[in-house]
Amino acid sequence: MCQMISSFKDAPVGARFKFLEEDLREEVWVKIHANNDGLIVQWNGNVIGHQDYCCWIGDGYDFDTKIELV
């Protein structure tokens, strides 16, 4: 299987991705916003509810963080 590695800023809105960090490798996230807050939602087969939105910019990640598109 071919890995597609991208920076978060280059991934399109709606892209599903995994972090490259070993402890987060199994979690799939969806990029849902393109502005400076870097909003994402954890993917569970369907994107549901605003309560699942989170912002990870400033939590040790930034727009240059490398991710694996799935």
CHARMM-style PDB file with segment names, atoms N, HN, CA, C and O in Angstrom:
ATOM      1  N   MET     1       0.849  -1.176   0.000  1.00  0.00      PROA
ATOM      2  CA  MET     1       0.000   0.000   0.000  1.00  0.00      PROA
ATOM      3  C   MET     1       0.898   1.244   0.000  1.00  0.00      PROA
ATOM      4  O   MET     1       1.914   1.275   0.694  1.00  0.00      PROA
ATOM      5  N   CYS     2       0.538   2.227  -0.747  1.00  0.00      PROA
ATOM      6  HN  CYS     2      -0.288   2.202  -1.311  1.00  0.00      PROA
ATOM      7  CA  CYS     2       1.318   3.453  -0.883  1.00  0.00      PROA
ATOM      8  C   CYS     2       0.855   4.496   0.137  1.00  0.00      PROA
ATOM      9  O   CYS     2      -0.338   4.774   0.261  1.00  0.00      PROA
ATOM     10  N   GLN     3       1.811   5.062   0.858  1.00  0.00      PROA
ATOM     11  HN  GLN     3       2.780   4.836   0.757  1.00  0.00      PROA
ATOM     12  CA  GLN     3       1.501   6.135   1.792  1.00  0.00      PROA
ATOM     13  C   GLN     3       1.548   7.462   1.064  1.00  0.00      PROA
ATOM     14  O   GLN     3       2.432   7.688   0.239  1.00  0.00      PROA
ATOM     15  N   MET     4       0.610   8.336   1.360  1.00  0.00      PROA
ATOM     16  HN  MET     4      -0.109   8.153   2.030  1.00  0.00      PROA
ATOM     17  CA  MET     4       0.618   9.698   0.831  1.00  0.00      PROA
ATOM     18  C   MET     4       0.871  10.620   2.011  1.00  0.00      PROA
ATOM     19  O   MET     4      -0.011  10.827   2.844  1.00  0.00      PROA
ATOM     20  N   ILE     5       2.074  11.174   2.083  1.00  0.00      PROA
ATOM     21  HN  ILE     5       2.791  11.006   1.406  1.00  0.00      PROA
ATOM     22  CA  ILE     5       2.450  12.053   3.181  1.00  0.00      PROA
ATOM     23  C   ILE     5       2.291  13.500   2.697  1.00  0.00      PROA
ATOM     24  O   ILE     5       2.689  13.842   1.584  1.00  0.00      PROA
ATOM     25  N   SER     6       1.715  14.323   3.539  1.00  0.00      PROA
ATOM     26  HN  SER     6       1.392  14.045   4.444  1.00  0.00      PROA
ATOM     27  CA  SER     6       1.449  15.720   3.212  1.00  0.00      PROA
ATOM     28  C   SER     6       1.620  16.553   4.468  1.00  0.00      PROA
ATOM     29  O   SER     6       1.592  16.027   5.580  1.00  0.00      PROA
ATOM     30  N   SER     7       1.796  17.843   4.290  1.00  0.00      PROA
ATOM     31  HN  SER     7       1.818  18.271   3.386  1.00  0.00      PROA
ATOM     32  CA  SER     7       1.687  18.728   5.447  1.00  0.00      PROA
ATOM     33  C   SER     7       0.204  19.024   5.647  1.00  0.00      PROA
ATOM     34  O   SER     7      -0.578  18.971   4.698  1.00  0.00      PROA
ATOM     35  N   PHE     8      -0.180  19.335   6.879  1.00  0.00      PROA
ATOM     36  HN  PHE     8       0.455  19.379   7.651  1.00  0.00      PROA
ATOM     37  CA  PHE     8      -1.580  19.616   7.169  1.00  0.00      PROA
ATOM     38  C   PHE     8      -2.112  20.734   6.279  1.00  0.00      PROA
ATOM     39  O   PHE     8      -3.241  20.653   5.794  1.00  0.00      PROA
ATOM     40  N   LYS     9      -1.300  21.791   6.057  1.00  0.00      PROA
ATOM     41  HN  LYS     9      -0.384  21.856   6.452  1.00  0.00      PROA
ATOM     42  CA  LYS     9      -1.774  22.939   5.271  1.00  0.00      PROA
ATOM     43  C   LYS     9      -2.047  22.573   3.817  1.00  0.00      PROA
ATOM     44  O   LYS     9      -2.865  23.229   3.172  1.00  0.00      PROA
ATOM     45  N   ASP    10      -1.384  21.542   3.278  1.00  0.00      PROA
ATOM     46  HN  ASP    10      -0.719  21.009   3.802  1.00  0.00      PROA
ATOM     47  CA  ASP    10      -1.565  21.158   1.879  1.00  0.00      PROA
ATOM     48  C   ASP    10      -2.671  20.137   1.673  1.00  0.00      PROA
ATOM     49  O   ASP    10      -3.058  19.866   0.536  1.00  0.00      PROA
ATOM     50  N   ALA    11      -3.181  19.573   2.748  1.00  0.00      PROA
ATOM     51  HN  ALA    11      -2.866  19.793   3.671  1.00  0.00      PROA
ATOM     52  CA  ALA    11      -4.282  18.612   2.632  1.00  0.00      PROA
ATOM     53  C   ALA    11      -5.569  19.364   2.336  1.00  0.00      PROA
ATOM     54  O   ALA    11      -5.812  20.414   2.932  1.00  0.00      PROA
ATOM     55  N   PRO    12      -6.400  18.856   1.433  1.00  0.00      PROA
ATOM     56  CA  PRO    12      -7.654  19.539   1.132  1.00  0.00      PROA
ATOM     57  C   PRO    12      -8.648  19.425   2.290  1.00  0.00      PROA
ATOM     58  O   PRO    12      -8.595  18.474   3.069  1.00  0.00      PROA
ATOM     59  N   VAL    13      -9.542  20.389   2.396  1.00  0.00      PROA
ATOM     60  HN  VAL    13      -9.585  21.162   1.763  1.00  0.00      PROA
ATOM     61  CA  VAL    13     -10.633  20.286   3.364  1.00  0.00      PROA
ATOM     62  C   VAL    13     -11.414  19.022   3.030  1.00  0.00      PROA
ATOM     63  O   VAL    13     -11.715  18.766   1.865  1.00  0.00      PROA
ATOM     64  N   GLY    14     -11.736  18.251   4.026  1.00  0.00      PROA
ATOM     65  HN  GLY    14     -11.491  18.459   4.973  1.00  0.00      PROA
ATOM     66  CA  GLY    14     -12.419  16.978   3.831  1.00  0.00      PROA
ATOM     67  C   GLY    14     -11.482  15.794   3.795  1.00  0.00      PROA
ATOM     68  O   GLY    14     -11.935  14.649   3.786  1.00  0.00      PROA
ATOM     69  N   ALA    15     -10.177  16.046   3.775  1.00  0.00      PROA
ATOM     70  HN  ALA    15      -9.809  16.976   3.783  1.00  0.00      PROA
ATOM     71  CA  ALA    15      -9.213  14.954   3.734  1.00  0.00      PROA
ATOM     72  C   ALA    15      -9.237  14.169   5.034  1.00  0.00      PROA
ATOM     73  O   ALA    15      -9.307  14.744   6.120  1.00  0.00      PROA
ATOM     74  N   ARG    16      -9.179  12.848   4.914  1.00  0.00      PROA
ATOM     75  HN  ARG    16      -9.122  12.381   4.032  1.00  0.00      PROA
ATOM     76  CA  ARG    16      -9.017  11.981   6.084  1.00  0.00      PROA
ATOM     77  C   ARG    16      -7.533  11.713   6.241  1.00  0.00      PROA
ATOM     78  O   ARG    16      -6.829  11.495   5.255  1.00  0.00      PROA
ATOM     79  N   PHE    17      -7.051  11.730   7.486  1.00  0.00      PROA
ATOM     80  HN  PHE    17      -7.623  11.907   8.287  1.00  0.00      PROA
ATOM     81  CA  PHE    17      -5.620  11.552   7.694  1.00  0.00      PROA
ATOM     82  C   PHE    17      -5.327  10.945   9.046  1.00  0.00      PROA
ATOM     83  O   PHE    17      -6.168  10.936   9.945  1.00  0.00      PROA
ATOM     84  N   LYS    18      -4.101  10.433   9.167  1.00  0.00      PROA
ATOM     85  HN  LYS    18      -3.418  10.441   8.436  1.00  0.00      PROA
ATOM     86  CA  LYS    18      -3.574   9.924  10.425  1.00  0.00      PROA
ATOM     87  C   LYS    18      -2.338  10.733  10.768  1.00  0.00      PROA
ATOM     88  O   LYS    18      -1.602  11.161   9.879  1.00  0.00      PROA
ATOM     89  N   PHE    19      -2.112  10.942  12.058  1.00  0.00      PROA
ATOM     90  HN  PHE    19      -2.711  10.594  12.779  1.00  0.00      PROA
ATOM     91  CA  PHE    19      -0.856  11.527  12.500  1.00  0.00      PROA
ATOM     92  C   PHE    19       0.250  10.504  12.308  1.00  0.00      PROA
ATOM     93  O   PHE    19      -0.011   9.301  12.333  1.00  0.00      PROA
ATOM     94  N   LEU    20       1.470  10.958  12.120  1.00  0.00      PROA
ATOM     95  HN  LEU    20       1.682  11.935  12.100  1.00  0.00      PROA
ATOM     96  CA  LEU    20       2.592  10.048  11.955  1.00  0.00      PROA
ATOM     97  C   LEU    20       3.149   9.566  13.292  1.00  0.00      PROA
ATOM     98  O   LEU    20       3.899   8.590  13.330  1.00  0.00      PROA
ATOM     99  N   GLU    21       2.788  10.245  14.403  1.00  0.00      PROA
ATOM    100  HN  GLU    21       2.179  11.038  14.372  1.00  0.00      PROA
ATOM    101  CA  GLU    21       3.278   9.829  15.708  1.00  0.00      PROA
ATOM    102  C   GLU    21       2.759   8.434  16.046  1.00  0.00      PROA
ATOM    103  O   GLU    21       1.595   8.117  15.805  1.00  0.00      PROA
ATOM    104  N   GLU    22       3.615   7.631  16.590  1.00  0.00      PROA
ATOM    105  HN  GLU    22       4.561   7.889  16.786  1.00  0.00      PROA
ATOM    106  CA  GLU    22       3.292   6.226  16.856  1.00  0.00      PROA
ATOM    107  C   GLU    22       2.070   6.055  17.747  1.00  0.00      PROA
ATOM    108  O   GLU    22       1.261   5.160  17.504  1.00  0.00      PROA
ATOM    109  N   ASP    23       1.913   6.887  18.771  1.00  0.00      PROA
ATOM    110  HN  ASP    23       2.570   7.614  18.969  1.00  0.00      PROA
ATOM    111  CA  ASP    23       0.801   6.712  19.705  1.00  0.00      PROA
ATOM    112  C   ASP    23      -0.541   7.141  19.119  1.00  0.00      PROA
ATOM    113  O   ASP    23      -1.580   6.854  19.714  1.00  0.00      PROA
ATOM    114  N   LEU    24      -0.552   7.812  17.981  1.00  0.00      PROA
ATOM    115  HN  LEU    24       0.292   8.046  17.497  1.00  0.00      PROA
ATOM    116  CA  LEU    24      -1.810   8.253  17.356  1.00  0.00      PROA
ATOM    117  C   LEU    24      -2.039   7.595  15.993  1.00  0.00      PROA
ATOM    118  O   LEU    24      -2.950   7.997  15.270  1.00  0.00      PROA
ATOM    119  N   ARG    25      -1.242   6.606  15.632  1.00  0.00      PROA
ATOM    120  HN  ARG    25      -0.501   6.280  16.220  1.00  0.00      PROA
ATOM    121  CA  ARG    25      -1.272   6.032  14.281  1.00  0.00      PROA
ATOM    122  C   ARG    25      -2.613   5.424  13.886  1.00  0.00      PROA
ATOM    123  O   ARG    25      -2.954   5.418  12.703  1.00  0.00      PROA
ATOM    124  N   GLU    26      -3.370   4.920  14.831  1.00  0.00      PROA
ATOM    125  HN  GLU    26      -3.093   4.925  15.792  1.00  0.00      PROA
ATOM    126  CA  GLU    26      -4.608   4.229  14.479  1.00  0.00      PROA
ATOM    127  C   GLU    26      -5.807   5.159  14.404  1.00  0.00      PROA
ATOM    128  O   GLU    26      -6.859   4.756  13.909  1.00  0.00      PROA
ATOM    129  N   GLU    27      -5.679   6.396  14.881  1.00  0.00      PROA
ATOM    130  HN  GLU    27      -4.824   6.724  15.283  1.00  0.00      PROA
ATOM    131  CA  GLU    27      -6.799   7.325  14.884  1.00  0.00      PROA
ATOM    132  C   GLU    27      -6.865   8.073  13.552  1.00  0.00      PROA
ATOM    133  O   GLU    27      -5.862   8.602  13.072  1.00  0.00      PROA
ATOM    134  N   VAL    28      -8.057   8.106  12.969  1.00  0.00      PROA
ATOM    135  HN  VAL    28      -8.872   7.676  13.359  1.00  0.00      PROA
ATOM    136  CA  VAL    28      -8.266   8.816  11.709  1.00  0.00      PROA
ATOM    137  C   VAL    28      -9.023  10.103  11.991  1.00  0.00      PROA
ATOM    138  O   VAL    28     -10.004  10.117  12.734  1.00  0.00      PROA
ATOM    139  N   TRP    29      -8.548  11.188  11.381  1.00  0.00      PROA
ATOM    140  HN  TRP    29      -7.751  11.177  10.777  1.00  0.00      PROA
ATOM    141  CA  TRP    29      -9.129  12.515  11.565  1.00  0.00      PROA
ATOM    142  C   TRP    29      -9.532  13.084  10.213  1.00  0.00      PROA
ATOM    143  O   TRP    29      -9.055  12.638   9.170  1.00  0.00      PROA
ATOM    144  N   VAL    30     -10.417  14.075  10.244  1.00  0.00      PROA
ATOM    145  HN  VAL    30     -10.805  14.438  11.091  1.00  0.00      PROA
ATOM    146  CA  VAL    30     -10.862  14.739   9.024  1.00  0.00      PROA
ATOM    147  C   VAL    30     -10.594  16.236   9.166  1.00  0.00      PROA
ATOM    148  O   VAL    30     -10.951  16.845  10.174  1.00  0.00      PROA
ATOM    149  N   LYS    31      -9.970  16.816   8.159  1.00  0.00      PROA
ATOM    150  HN  LYS    31      -9.680  16.321   7.340  1.00  0.00      PROA
ATOM    151  CA  LYS    31      -9.763  18.267   8.136  1.00  0.00      PROA
ATOM    152  C   LYS    31     -11.081  18.910   7.733  1.00  0.00      PROA
ATOM    153  O   LYS    31     -11.597  18.638   6.649  1.00  0.00      PROA
ATOM    154  N   ILE    32     -11.631  19.762   8.597  1.00  0.00      PROA
ATOM    155  HN  ILE    32     -11.212  19.983   9.477  1.00  0.00      PROA
ATOM    156  CA  ILE    32     -12.955  20.323   8.315  1.00  0.00      PROA
ATOM    157  C   ILE    32     -12.942  21.823   8.122  1.00  0.00      PROA
ATOM    158  O   ILE    32     -13.983  22.422   7.851  1.00  0.00      PROA
ATOM    159  N   HSD    33     -11.771  22.444   8.258  1.00  0.00      PROA
ATOM    160  HN  HSD    33     -10.926  21.957   8.478  1.00  0.00      PROA
ATOM    161  CA  HSD    33     -11.709  23.895   8.165  1.00  0.00      PROA
ATOM    162  C   HSD    33     -10.340  24.292   7.644  1.00  0.00      PROA
ATOM    163  O   HSD    33      -9.364  23.585   7.894  1.00  0.00      PROA
ATOM    164  N   ALA    34     -10.244  25.387   6.938  1.00  0.00      PROA
ATOM    165  HN  ALA    34     -11.037  25.961   6.736  1.00  0.00      PROA
ATOM    166  CA  ALA    34      -8.979  25.792   6.340  1.00  0.00      PROA
ATOM    167  C   ALA    34      -8.400  27.057   6.958  1.00  0.00      PROA
ATOM    168  O   ALA    34      -7.300  27.465   6.583  1.00  0.00      PROA
ATOM    169  N   ASN    35      -9.104  27.693   7.893  1.00  0.00      PROA
ATOM    170  HN  ASN    35      -9.997  27.362   8.198  1.00  0.00      PROA
ATOM    171  CA  ASN    35      -8.583  28.929   8.479  1.00  0.00      PROA
ATOM    172  C   ASN    35      -7.517  28.639   9.527  1.00  0.00      PROA
ATOM    173  O   ASN    35      -7.135  27.486   9.724  1.00  0.00      PROA
ATOM    174  N   ASN    36      -7.044  29.665  10.189  1.00  0.00      PROA
ATOM    175  HN  ASN    36      -7.355  30.602  10.029  1.00  0.00      PROA
ATOM    176  CA  ASN    36      -5.888  29.552  11.067  1.00  0.00      PROA
ATOM    177  C   ASN    36      -6.097  28.703  12.306  1.00  0.00      PROA
ATOM    178  O   ASN    36      -5.129  28.435  13.018  1.00  0.00      PROA
ATOM    179  N   ASP    37      -7.310  28.268  12.596  1.00  0.00      PROA
ATOM    180  HN  ASP    37      -8.096  28.486  12.017  1.00  0.00      PROA
ATOM    181  CA  ASP    37      -7.534  27.466  13.786  1.00  0.00      PROA
ATOM    182  C   ASP    37      -7.287  25.974  13.577  1.00  0.00      PROA
ATOM    183  O   ASP    37      -7.235  25.228  14.555  1.00  0.00      PROA
ATOM    184  N   GLY    38      -7.136  25.521  12.351  1.00  0.00      PROA
ATOM    185  HN  GLY    38      -7.178  26.127  11.557  1.00  0.00      PROA
ATOM    186  CA  GLY    38      -6.811  24.130  12.092  1.00  0.00      PROA
ATOM    187  C   GLY    38      -7.821  23.151  12.635  1.00  0.00      PROA
ATOM    188  O   GLY    38      -7.436  22.167  13.266  1.00  0.00      PROA
ATOM    189  N   LEU    39      -9.090  23.382  12.414  1.00  0.00      PROA
ATOM    190  HN  LEU    39      -9.402  24.182  11.901  1.00  0.00      PROA
ATOM    191  CA  LEU    39     -10.127  22.504  12.962  1.00  0.00      PROA
ATOM    192  C   LEU    39     -10.123  21.131  12.298  1.00  0.00      PROA
ATOM    193  O   LEU    39      -9.992  21.003  11.080  1.00  0.00      PROA
ATOM    194  N   ILE    40     -10.268  20.122  13.132  1.00  0.00      PROA
ATOM    195  HN  ILE    40     -10.374  20.226  14.121  1.00  0.00      PROA
ATOM    196  CA  ILE    40     -10.376  18.748  12.666  1.00  0.00      PROA
ATOM    197  C   ILE    40     -11.450  18.049  13.492  1.00  0.00      PROA
ATOM    198  O   ILE    40     -11.865  18.552  14.536  1.00  0.00      PROA
ATOM    199  N   VAL    41     -11.890  16.901  13.026  1.00  0.00      PROA
ATOM    200  HN  VAL    41     -11.553  16.493  12.178  1.00  0.00      PROA
ATOM    201  CA  VAL    41     -12.837  16.081  13.787  1.00  0.00      PROA
ATOM    202  C   VAL    41     -12.359  14.643  13.685  1.00  0.00      PROA
ATOM    203  O   VAL    41     -11.857  14.232  12.639  1.00  0.00      PROA
ATOM    204  N   GLN    42     -12.509  13.873  14.754  1.00  0.00      PROA
ATOM    205  HN  GLN    42     -12.917  14.206  15.604  1.00  0.00      PROA
ATOM    206  CA  GLN    42     -12.118  12.465  14.697  1.00  0.00      PROA
ATOM    207  C   GLN    42     -13.110  11.716  13.825  1.00  0.00      PROA
ATOM    208  O   GLN    42     -14.321  11.901  13.943  1.00  0.00      PROA
ATOM    209  N   TRP    43     -12.586  10.870  12.949  1.00  0.00      PROA
ATOM    210  HN  TRP    43     -11.602  10.720  12.853  1.00  0.00      PROA
ATOM    211  CA  TRP    43     -13.396  10.133  11.989  1.00  0.00      PROA
ATOM    212  C   TRP    43     -13.898   8.853  12.629  1.00  0.00      PROA
ATOM    213  O   TRP    43     -13.113   8.061  13.152  1.00  0.00      PROA
ATOM    214  N   ASN    44     -15.212   8.650  12.585  1.00  0.00      PROA
ATOM    215  HN  ASN    44     -15.849   9.293  12.160  1.00  0.00      PROA
ATOM    216  CA  ASN    44     -15.792   7.402  13.094  1.00  0.00      PROA
ATOM    217  C   ASN    44     -16.698   6.776  12.046  1.00  0.00      PROA
ATOM    218  O   ASN    44     -17.623   6.035  12.377  1.00  0.00      PROA
ATOM    219  N   GLY    45     -16.430   7.076  10.782  1.00  0.00      PROA
ATOM    220  HN  GLY    45     -15.678   7.678  10.513  1.00  0.00      PROA
ATOM    221  CA  GLY    45     -17.261   6.572   9.694  1.00  0.00      PROA
ATOM    222  C   GLY    45     -18.274   7.599   9.225  1.00  0.00      PROA
ATOM    223  O   GLY    45     -18.860   7.462   8.152  1.00  0.00      PROA
ATOM    224  N   ASN    46     -18.475   8.618  10.028  1.00  0.00      PROA
ATOM    225  HN  ASN    46     -17.999   8.730  10.901  1.00  0.00      PROA
ATOM    226  CA  ASN    46     -19.391   9.693   9.679  1.00  0.00      PROA
ATOM    227  C   ASN    46     -19.014  10.912  10.515  1.00  0.00      PROA
ATOM    228  O   ASN    46     -18.753  10.778  11.710  1.00  0.00      PROA
ATOM    229  N   VAL    47     -18.981  12.089   9.913  1.00  0.00      PROA
ATOM    230  HN  VAL    47     -19.193  12.198   8.942  1.00  0.00      PROA
ATOM    231  CA  VAL    47     -18.672  13.299  10.668  1.00  0.00      PROA
ATOM    232  C   VAL    47     -19.980  13.812  11.246  1.00  0.00      PROA
ATOM    233  O   VAL    47     -20.885  14.202  10.508  1.00  0.00      PROA
ATOM    234  N   ILE    48     -20.072  13.809  12.565  1.00  0.00      PROA
ATOM    235  HN  ILE    48     -19.336  13.492  13.164  1.00  0.00      PROA
ATOM    236  CA  ILE    48     -21.331  14.181  13.205  1.00  0.00      PROA
ATOM    237  C   ILE    48     -21.093  15.210  14.299  1.00  0.00      PROA
ATOM    238  O   ILE    48     -20.140  15.088  15.068  1.00  0.00      PROA
ATOM    239  N   GLY    49     -21.930  16.198  14.372  1.00  0.00      PROA
ATOM    240  HN  GLY    49     -22.704  16.296  13.747  1.00  0.00      PROA
ATOM    241  CA  GLY    49     -21.999  17.098  15.516  1.00  0.00      PROA
ATOM    242  C   GLY    49     -20.831  18.020  15.761  1.00  0.00      PROA
ATOM    243  O   GLY    49     -19.672  17.611  15.693  1.00  0.00      PROA
ATOM    244  N   HSD    50     -21.143  19.262  16.046  1.00  0.00      PROA
ATOM    245  HN  HSD    50     -22.085  19.594  16.101  1.00  0.00      PROA
ATOM    246  CA  HSD    50     -20.115  20.248  16.336  1.00  0.00      PROA
ATOM    247  C   HSD    50     -19.322  19.916  17.590  1.00  0.00      PROA
ATOM    248  O   HSD    50     -18.187  20.372  17.733  1.00  0.00      PROA
ATOM    249  N   GLN    51     -19.888  19.135  18.498  1.00  0.00      PROA
ATOM    250  HN  GLN    51     -20.809  18.765  18.382  1.00  0.00      PROA
ATOM    251  CA  GLN    51     -19.195  18.809  19.737  1.00  0.00      PROA
ATOM    252  C   GLN    51     -17.928  17.994  19.472  1.00  0.00      PROA
ATOM    253  O   GLN    51     -17.064  17.911  20.345  1.00  0.00      PROA
ATOM    254  N   ASP    52     -17.800  17.397  18.296  1.00  0.00      PROA
ATOM    255  HN  ASP    52     -18.502  17.465  17.587  1.00  0.00      PROA
ATOM    256  CA  ASP    52     -16.620  16.605  17.981  1.00  0.00      PROA
ATOM    257  C   ASP    52     -15.492  17.432  17.373  1.00  0.00      PROA
ATOM    258  O   ASP    52     -14.386  16.925  17.184  1.00  0.00      PROA
ATOM    259  N   TYR    53     -15.761  18.696  17.065  1.00  0.00      PROA
ATOM    260  HN  TYR    53     -16.659  19.108  17.219  1.00  0.00      PROA
ATOM    261  CA  TYR    53     -14.729  19.525  16.470  1.00  0.00      PROA
ATOM    262  C   TYR    53     -13.655  19.823  17.498  1.00  0.00      PROA
ATOM    263  O   TYR    53     -13.950  19.986  18.682  1.00  0.00      PROA
ATOM    264  N   CYS    54     -12.420  19.894  17.052  1.00  0.00      PROA
ATOM    265  HN  CYS    54     -12.181  19.762  16.090  1.00  0.00      PROA
ATOM    266  CA  CYS    54     -11.345  20.293  17.950  1.00  0.00      PROA
ATOM    267  C   CYS    54     -10.310  21.082  17.168  1.00  0.00      PROA
ATOM    268  O   CYS    54     -10.251  21.015  15.940  1.00  0.00      PROA
ATOM    269  N   CYS    55      -9.514  21.816  17.885  1.00  0.00      PROA
ATOM    270  HN  CYS    55      -9.562  21.871  18.882  1.00  0.00      PROA
ATOM    271  CA  CYS    55      -8.477  22.644  17.294  1.00  0.00      PROA
ATOM    272  C   CYS    55      -7.140  22.153  17.818  1.00  0.00      PROA
ATOM    273  O   CYS    55      -6.954  22.080  19.033  1.00  0.00      PROA
ATOM    274  N   TRP    56      -6.221  21.822  16.957  1.00  0.00      PROA
ATOM    275  HN  TRP    56      -6.373  21.882  15.970  1.00  0.00      PROA
ATOM    276  CA  TRP    56      -4.946  21.300  17.420  1.00  0.00      PROA
ATOM    277  C   TRP    56      -3.777  22.236  17.164  1.00  0.00      PROA
ATOM    278  O   TRP    56      -2.653  21.933  17.563  1.00  0.00      PROA
ATOM    279  N   ILE    57      -4.017  23.370  16.505  1.00  0.00      PROA
ATOM    280  HN  ILE    57      -4.930  23.616  16.181  1.00  0.00      PROA
ATOM    281  CA  ILE    57      -2.949  24.346  16.336  1.00  0.00      PROA
ATOM    282  C   ILE    57      -2.605  24.897  17.719  1.00  0.00      PROA
ATOM    283  O   ILE    57      -3.498  25.333  18.445  1.00  0.00      PROA
ATOM    284  N   GLY    58      -1.353  24.885  18.086  1.00  0.00      PROA
ATOM    285  HN  GLY    58      -0.627  24.530  17.497  1.00  0.00      PROA
ATOM    286  CA  GLY    58      -0.932  25.340  19.397  1.00  0.00      PROA
ATOM    287  C   GLY    58      -0.796  24.206  20.399  1.00  0.00      PROA
ATOM    288  O   GLY    58      -0.333  24.428  21.517  1.00  0.00      PROA
ATOM    289  N   ASP    59      -1.192  22.989  20.020  1.00  0.00      PROA
ATOM    290  HN  ASP    59      -1.568  22.809  19.111  1.00  0.00      PROA
ATOM    291  CA  ASP    59      -1.056  21.830  20.897  1.00  0.00      PROA
ATOM    292  C   ASP    59       0.143  20.973  20.495  1.00  0.00      PROA
ATOM    293  O   ASP    59       0.113  19.750  20.626  1.00  0.00      PROA
ATOM    294  N   GLY    60       1.187  21.618  20.010  1.00  0.00      PROA
ATOM    295  HN  GLY    60       1.211  22.612  19.903  1.00  0.00      PROA
ATOM    296  CA  GLY    60       2.375  20.891  19.577  1.00  0.00      PROA
ATOM    297  C   GLY    60       2.377  20.576  18.096  1.00  0.00      PROA
ATOM    298  O   GLY    60       3.349  20.022  17.583  1.00  0.00      PROA
ATOM    299  N   TYR    61       1.303  20.922  17.401  1.00  0.00      PROA
ATOM    300  HN  TYR    61       0.514  21.373  17.818  1.00  0.00      PROA
ATOM    301  CA  TYR    61       1.195  20.713  15.964  1.00  0.00      PROA
ATOM    302  C   TYR    61       1.031  22.072  15.302  1.00  0.00      PROA
ATOM    303  O   TYR    61       0.623  23.038  15.946  1.00  0.00      PROA
ATOM    304  N   ASP    62       1.349  22.144  14.022  1.00  0.00      PROA
ATOM    305  HN  ASP    62       1.681  21.359  13.499  1.00  0.00      PROA
ATOM    306  CA  ASP    62       1.108  23.370  13.275  1.00  0.00      PROA
ATOM    307  C   ASP    62       0.788  23.007  11.824  1.00  0.00      PROA
ATOM    308  O   ASP    62       0.654  21.827  11.496  1.00  0.00      PROA
ATOM    309  N   PHE    63       0.668  23.998  10.965  1.00  0.00      PROA
ATOM    310  HN  PHE    63       0.777  24.956  11.231  1.00  0.00      PROA
ATOM    311  CA  PHE    63       0.265  23.737   9.584  1.00  0.00      PROA
ATOM    312  C   PHE    63       1.313  22.972   8.790  1.00  0.00      PROA
ATOM    313  O   PHE    63       1.008  22.433   7.726  1.00  0.00      PROA
ATOM    314  N   ASP    64       2.557  22.915   9.295  1.00  0.00      PROA
ATOM    315  HN  ASP    64       2.805  23.352  10.160  1.00  0.00      PROA
ATOM    316  CA  ASP    64       3.613  22.155   8.614  1.00  0.00      PROA
ATOM    317  C   ASP    64       3.743  20.732   9.144  1.00  0.00      PROA
ATOM    318  O   ASP    64       4.574  19.968   8.654  1.00  0.00      PROA
ATOM    319  N   THR    65       2.935  20.364  10.137  1.00  0.00      PROA
ATOM    320  HN  THR    65       2.260  20.985  10.535  1.00  0.00      PROA
ATOM    321  CA  THR    65       2.968  18.996  10.672  1.00  0.00      PROA
ATOM    322  C   THR    65       2.682  18.005   9.554  1.00  0.00      PROA
ATOM    323  O   THR    65       1.725  18.173   8.798  1.00  0.00      PROA
ATOM    324  N   LYS    66       3.508  16.974   9.451  1.00  0.00      PROA
ATOM    325  HN  LYS    66       4.285  16.837  10.065  1.00  0.00      PROA
ATOM    326  CA  LYS    66       3.332  15.949   8.424  1.00  0.00      PROA
ATOM    327  C   LYS    66       2.264  14.964   8.859  1.00  0.00      PROA
ATOM    328  O   LYS    66       2.251  14.510  10.003  1.00  0.00      PROA
ATOM    329  N   ILE    67       1.367  14.635   7.939  1.00  0.00      PROA
ATOM    330  HN  ILE    67       1.377  15.004   7.009  1.00  0.00      PROA
ATOM    331  CA  ILE    67       0.284  13.693   8.182  1.00  0.00      PROA
ATOM    332  C   ILE    67       0.258  12.666   7.048  1.00  0.00      PROA
ATOM    333  O   ILE    67       0.828  12.891   5.980  1.00  0.00      PROA
ATOM    334  N   GLU    68      -0.404  11.546   7.291  1.00  0.00      PROA
ATOM    335  HN  GLU    68      -0.867  11.363   8.158  1.00  0.00      PROA
ATOM    336  CA  GLU    68      -0.595  10.526   6.263  1.00  0.00      PROA
ATOM    337  C   GLU    68      -2.044  10.575   5.800  1.00  0.00      PROA
ATOM    338  O   GLU    68      -2.957  10.341   6.592  1.00  0.00      PROA
ATOM    339  N   LEU    69      -2.260  10.876   4.534  1.00  0.00      PROA
ATOM    340  HN  LEU    69      -1.519  11.066   3.890  1.00  0.00      PROA
ATOM    341  CA  LEU    69      -3.616  10.881   3.982  1.00  0.00      PROA
ATOM    342  C   LEU    69      -4.076   9.452   3.782  1.00  0.00      PROA
ATOM    343  O   LEU    69      -3.299   8.597   3.356  1.00  0.00      PROA
ATOM    344  N   VAL    70      -5.343   9.189   4.089  1.00  0.00      PROA
ATOM    345  HN  VAL    70      -5.974   9.883   4.435  1.00  0.00      PROA
ATOM    346  CA  VAL    70      -5.881   7.835   3.933  1.00  0.00      PROA
ATOM    347  C   VAL    70      -7.080   7.842   3.001  1.00  0.00      PROA
ATOM    348  OT1 VAL    70      -7.670   6.792   2.746  1.00  0.00      PROA
TER     349      VAL     70
END
